[in-house]
Amino acid sequence: MTVREQIEAKLDGRLAPVHLEVTDESYMHAAGPNAESHFSVVVAAETFEGLSLVDRHRVINGALREEFQQGLHALAIQAFSSAEWNERQDPLKPSPPCLGGSKETD
């Protein structure tokens, strides 16, 4: 099972989301395209209703504790309640570019 599949399975099991996107963004970083170390998550779930953004991130990071211990380095999170997701009109934000000091430059 890939890291992406592990993330999807854990978040799906923990949150029962109405929407879940997990994208491997390792290719955007010095880790390289096959590193499976940098991911973005867009998730909408009823569980997030009434939670602050910080608390939503804590829920997600807690669910993925084992993946972080096994080499998951970075996770860009966009977390919405189900109602926010259904009412959302703004486009999703792209992940920021890598600013890591070890990224190769031309």
C-alpha positions in Angstrom: 0.0 0.0 0.0 1.4 3.4 -0.9 1.6 6.2 1.6 -1.2 8.0 -0.3 -3.4 5.0 0.1 -2.5 4.7 3.8 -3.5 8.4 4.3 -6.7 8.0 2.4 -7.6 4.8 4.4 -6.9 6.4 7.7 -8.7 9.7 7.0 -11.7 7.9 5.5 -12.0 5.6 8.5 -11.5 8.3 11.1 -13.6 11.1 9.5 -16.1 9.5 7.0 -15.5 12.5 4.8 -18.0 13.8 2.2 -15.0 14.8 0.1 -11.3 13.6 0.3 -8.4 14.4 -2.0 -4.9 13.2 -1.2 -2.1 14.3 -3.6 1.5 13.3 -3.5 3.5 16.5 -4.0 6.9 15.0 -3.4 7.9 15.9 -6.9 7.7 19.6 -5.9 10.4 19.2 -3.3 14.0 18.1 -3.0 12.9 14.7 -1.7 12.1 13.7 -5.3 9.1 12.3 -7.1 9.2 8.8 -5.5 9.8 9.9 -1.9 6.2 9.8 -0.8 7.1 12.4 1.8 5.1 15.5 0.9 1.3 15.4 0.5 -1.7 17.8 0.3 -5.1 16.9 1.7 -8.4 18.5 1.0 -11.0 17.0 3.2 -14.6 17.9 4.1 -16.3 16.1 7.0 -19.2 16.6 9.4 -16.6 15.9 12.2 -15.1 19.4 11.6 -18.4 21.3 12.3 -17.7 23.7 15.1 -13.9 23.0 15.2 -11.3 25.7 14.7 -8.8 25.3 11.8 -6.1 24.4 14.4 -8.3 21.7 15.9 -9.1 20.3 12.5 -5.4 20.1 11.7 -4.8 18.4 15.1 -7.4 15.7 14.2 -5.8 15.0 10.8 -2.2 15.0 12.2 -3.3 12.8 15.0 -4.8 10.3 12.6 -1.6 10.2 10.6 0.8 10.0 13.6 2.2 6.7 12.4 2.8 8.0 8.9 4.8 11.0 10.3 6.9 8.6 12.3 7.6 6.6 9.2 8.8 9.4 7.1 5.9 11.6 6.1 7.6 15.0 6.1 5.0 17.6 5.1 1.2 17.8 4.9 -0.6 20.7 3.4 -4.2 20.6 4.8 -7.4 22.3 3.7 -10.1 21.1 6.0 -13.8 22.0 5.7 -17.0 21.1 7.6 -19.6 19.4 5.3 -21.6 22.6 5.3 -18.6 24.8 4.4 -17.7 22.4 1.6 -21.3 22.5 0.2 -21.4 26.4 0.4 -17.8 26.9 -0.8 -17.4 29.1 -3.9 -13.7 30.0 -3.8 -11.2 27.8 -5.7 -9.0 25.6 -3.6 -5.6 27.0 -2.8 -2.5 25.5 -4.4 0.3 24.3 -2.1 3.1 26.8 -1.7 6.4 26.3 -3.5 9.1 24.5 -1.7 11.4 26.8 0.2 13.6 24.0 1.6 17.3 24.7 1.8 18.2 21.3 0.3 16.3 21.8 -2.9 18.5 21.7 -5.9 18.9 24.8 -7.9 19.9 25.3 -11.5 
